[in-house]
Structure formats: C-alpha cells, structure tokens
Amino acid sequence: MLTRFDVGTVITMNDAGDIFRPGTVVYDETGIQYVGPPEGCRHHADQTVAIPEGIALPGLLNGHNHAAMSLMRGMADDSALFEWLSQHVWPLESRLTANDIYIGTLLAAAEMIHSGTVGFADMYFAMDAAAQAVKEAGLRAWLARGLVGSQDPDGQKLEEGVAFCQAWEGQAEGRIHTMLGPHAPYTCPPEYLARVARAAQDEGVGIHIHLSESQGEVDQIIASYGKSPIQLAYDTGIFASRTLIAHGVFISQEDLPWLKGLQGGVIACPVSNAKLGNGIMPYHLLADAGVAVGLGTDGAASTNSLDMFLEMKMMAWVQKLRGQRPDAFRARDALWAATRGTAAVLGHNGGLLAPGRPSDLIVLDGGQAHVTPEWDVLANVVYSATGADVRYVVVAGRMILQEGVITTFDEQAVLKLARERQANLAKR
C-alpha cells in the first residue's frame, strides 16, 4: 500500500543536507518512493496523512542496547561499573528466565517505538525470546547472543550463538540480522575471542563487543596481556569481520593503526558513560581517522532511558566539553550519528530519506511550545525535542506507531507483565 505523508518539514539526512519545507514522503513496504516538495510528487497514494506542523526524518538507530535489561531500570543506580555488574546485575541475571527476556525486550520495544527508534543492536542471552519480541514489535534488530568466555569452557554458549544466527538471520521479513556477541576482553580470554572470530568468519556474521569502556578495563588488559583492548581484539582476529565496538571511551592515538580499514565502527553511549563516570568517547580522533561512529543508549539498567533524543543531546554536550568549543560538535553531527553513523557501523543502507532506501521514518509534532519558535529546525530536533514528541513511526513500510499509539502489540498488557516480573525478581 502506497502511503503519503505531507508535513511541514522533511529532513532527509542525505549527503546534500536537503530539507524540504513543506515536504512530502511517499513509501510502501518495498522502500521510499518519493521525497521532496509536495508539488513535485506524481504518485497516487492509497492513503495520505497530513500533519502541517509535522517534522519527518529518518528513524533513529540505537547502536548498542541490552533491551531486556529494561526490567532492571533504576536498580543499583550510582554504582561504579564493576561493582554494578558483579554485585547487582550478574546475580539478578542468573535468575532471569526466557519469558523475562521476552517481556523485558517488549518493554524496551515500547519505549524505543514511542521515542522514534526504528532499529537497534542488542547483546544478551535467551535471544530466541528477544527475537520473538522483535518480530512481534515490528522493529529492525541486529541481535547477538552474549558470550562470557570465562563461563563457557566447553564452548556450548558459542555453539548456541552460532545456532541462533543460523535460525534467525533474515527472519521477520528481513528485519532481523544476527551477530556474535563476545562480551568484552575482561570476560573473554584471547583464546576464546579467537574462537569467536573464526566462528564469525565461518558464518559470515558480524561481531558485537564492548571494548575500552573504562580506564579500569584498559589497565587490566594491558597488565594481563601487554596490549590495549583494541590491539588485543585485532590480534585475536575479531576485526576480520564487521565489528560493532560498543563504547570505545578510551581508544587512543596508539590504537588507530589497528582500526585502519575496520568494517563496522564504534558506537558511543554518552549517557551511560557519563552516568557510570567512565569518560567521553574521542569522536574526532575516530572520525578523522575514517572510523564510522554511531550512537546507542546501552541498556536501561545503566541509562534508565532508551530515548535516543537524550543520547543526541548528551553526545553534543560532552563533545563540546571535550573540545572546549561550542562548535566542536553540531546538531547535524548528533543527528547524523543517530542515523547515518549507526547505519554505517551496522552495514545497513538506511538512516536517510531517499528513493530506494528502506521506508523507515518518524514524524515529530513540531507544534509544541518547547520547539517554538524555530530558527533552526536541526537545532530544535536535537536540542529541544524529546522522544515524547514522536507521533508516527514507520518501519519497513508498516506504521507501528500511529498518532502516538503502538499498533503492533498490546502495550498496556506488556507494562502489567513487566511490573509483575519486577516484583517477582525483587522477592528472590
């Protein structure tokens, strides 16, 4: 079915930076058919949605998440990373069931849909349950079975990860892609990372891994192996496949030779990194070296929020602080990271509105007080708008949020189940 959006503004995020005011987007399930001024459209749509104050833009892509951890939102806040993991997160995770993962992922999906995310990269366990939630929610996802090498002496979990890739790659009408997810070099010894690297090559899938997230991690890896986490990953063969490096806060100039020619890139998680006191990812060091940089939230247990509008704000703020210049990172840079940047890391051809590209888009309500008046629409979208302004979300030509209401699953039923599961987990 051919659908037409007539809106006040269309932000394309194409290379030319085209913005149409007013603008029209026409799409169906095969992709975008037209983007431009209304008078230039020659398509006869089956339905037309007119939003005079609307702002249409590419759907946001969350490059690093642990979706089911939405069930842990607000648990053990204000703790240091390793204390948070070892004393709080890991003990609770040992009690999670596959049904918990399913409910937690649907809970995260509801939040992401409401705040304009059309696809996300995820690393966790019981990923069949997570994939089923993604299938029902209508989102895109790049899913990886998380692997802790120190707890996988016989390689059973790695085998599970490979089996997951074989079962789910291309499922949900092509919306689901799969990866292997070695957690980090401090939980996966070099020999195990090398096994994962070989498996990824054999299966033709990418790798999702935490690297150089904290100074403590870097110090530990250098003390143990005489090289940085980035150098260690390279030496084990991890970078032979498309690699999503989560965080990358402490990537240094000395690491750049090992990142040359990297397929994939680095996903910054500025809210998580600020909240956990880890630091600021060196955006310009990486971008200037030709490394793709995208944006993600991390899990709601560490960020409390999966709102990519908050991540865009924080990304701009901390990069300005790092550069000690207000022009060190601009509104367009933040929106690029949340769309084109993450798409580049994932190897996805979305992240922009153009004919032939995936029909993934969102429409914001641009008529609210906090986005009025408008001197610069990009500044309003990044610095003033929030996820609560999203009114429509389209993924693969399907309207999964319509006038602020999720159309693909019963959101209230999911919220009720999530509250019940949290209460149950808290009792144990």
SULHUQUI-V599795 format. One line per field, one symbol per residue. ss: DSSP state (H for helix, E for strand, C for the rest). psi: psi as a letter, one per 30 degrees, with the letter a starting at -180 (. if undefined). burial: # if it has 16 or more other ideal C-beta (glycine too) atoms within 10 Angstrom, else .. A space follows every 50 residues. Layout:
ss: ???
psi: ???
burial: ???
This chain:
ss: CCEEEEEEEEECCCCCCCEECCEEEEEECCEEEEEECHHHCCCCCCEEEE EEEEEEEECEEEEEECHHHHHHCCCCCCCCHHHHHHHHHHHHHCCCCHHH HHHHHHHHHHHHHHCCEEEEEEEECCHHHHHHHHHHHCCEEEEEEEECHH HCCCCHHHHHHHHHHHHHCCCCCCCEEEEEEECECCCCCHHHHHHHHHHH HHHCCEEEEEECCCHHHHHHHHHHHCCCHHHHHHHCCHHHCCEEEEECCC CCHHHHHHHCCCCEEEEECHHHHHHCCCCCCCHHHHHHCCCEEEECCCCH HHHCCCCHHHHHHHHHHHHHHHHCCCCCCCHHHHHHHHHHHHHHHHCCCC CCCCCCCCCCEEEEECCCHHHCCCCCHHHHHHHHCCHHHEEEEEECCEEE EECCEECCCCHHHHHHHHHHHHHHHHHC
psi: kkkkkjlekkjeglffgkkkjllkkklaffakekkakeffkgkjlekkjk iegljklkkkjjfkliefgffgkgkhlglleeeeeefeeeeeeffkleee eeeeeeeeeeeeefggkfllkkjalhfeeeeeeeeefgllkjkkjkkjef gheggeeeeeeeeeeeefkglhhgfklllkikelfffjleeeeeeeeeee eefhllkjkkkheleeeeeeeeeefglleeeeeeffgegflkkjjkdgeg kleffeeffkgkkbakjkieeeeeeggeakkieeeeefggkkkaklfalf ffffkgjfeeeeeeeeeeeeeefhkfgfkleeeeeeefdeeeeeefhkga gljkkflkijllkljgglefgkajejeeeeeefellfffkekkkkhgkjf kjhgkkffljeeeeeeeeeeeeeeeff.
burial: .############....###..######..######....#...#...#. #.#####################.#...#.#..##..##..##..#...# #################################################. .#..#.##.###.##..##.##..################.##.###.## ..#.##########..##..#.....#############.########## #...##.##..#.#############.######.###.#.########## ###################..#.....###################.#.# ####..##########....#.....######################## #....#.##.#..#..##..##..#...
